[in-house]
Amino acid sequence: MFFRPLLATLLMTLFSATALALPKESRVPGGIALIPLTGLSGDQAPSAWYKAQRVMVVPSTGTPLASQAKWVAIAGIPLGAKPDRKQHLRANATSYYFEIDDKAYRAQYLTVKNKRHVNPDPEDIKRWSREKKEMTDAFQHWSAPVQPVTRFELPAEGPFSSPFGLKRFFNEQPRKPHSGLDIAAPEGAPIKAPAAGTVLTTGNYFFNGNTVIVDHGHGLTTMYCHMSRIDVKPGDKLATGDLIGAIGKTGRVTGPHLHWSVSLNNTRVDPLLFLDQR
């Protein structure tokens, strides 16, 4: 029992001393807010919450925010967030407020041959409800590895065919905005882990086709959809560059590609914000 507090202190010292490359801040719906937690100077990372979801908190050591606070909250902003309302984040017993700007995402019109992928029948809806719960449980999963992940490499090679946030119309019918980044590539091309993580769930889903969800810790997860092949199973530990599976065209698609989603505090955000901007 005596060694547990000592071990926790040593781990936190390592955690605090490591300079992190923070994701790019973009205070818009579907973006990320970096909130310096001023006034909180303890050695243990504060517990932060935004819109009833726990938020990643990392040390500011070696970042441009180090002069403002010891800890920084990295909060994903929902696509449905209203720019005319102040956003409220709570860390321990302290409240922090921030504003967001509006962003106009362009529209995309797609023609889907499988009519059930546009207007599902009752059994399809039941299936999707079960699958959606499974995905939501994965997005809400919380783990706390000593070293947080704050940057990604691209999981596949190819042009970006559909950016994040598009207002989507399938067969001229409006649907939810595009919650990921589409990377076009030939069927069978490799999909690789963009950072260290643990596989949470895999499955064949009605809309998403063959799907893998990976936990990167501290409320950060990634999802890979429409795969032709899945090469991992729940519980697998992944290092950056490990093979996850292959590009495919399963589920609701118009051609082979990878739909890559990044979820932060159970909020889908623009994956490009986690990439090296160079």
Order of alpha helices (4+ residues) and beta strands (2+ residues): alpha-beta-beta-beta-beta-beta-beta-beta-alpha-beta-beta-beta-beta-beta-beta-beta-beta-beta-beta-beta-beta-beta
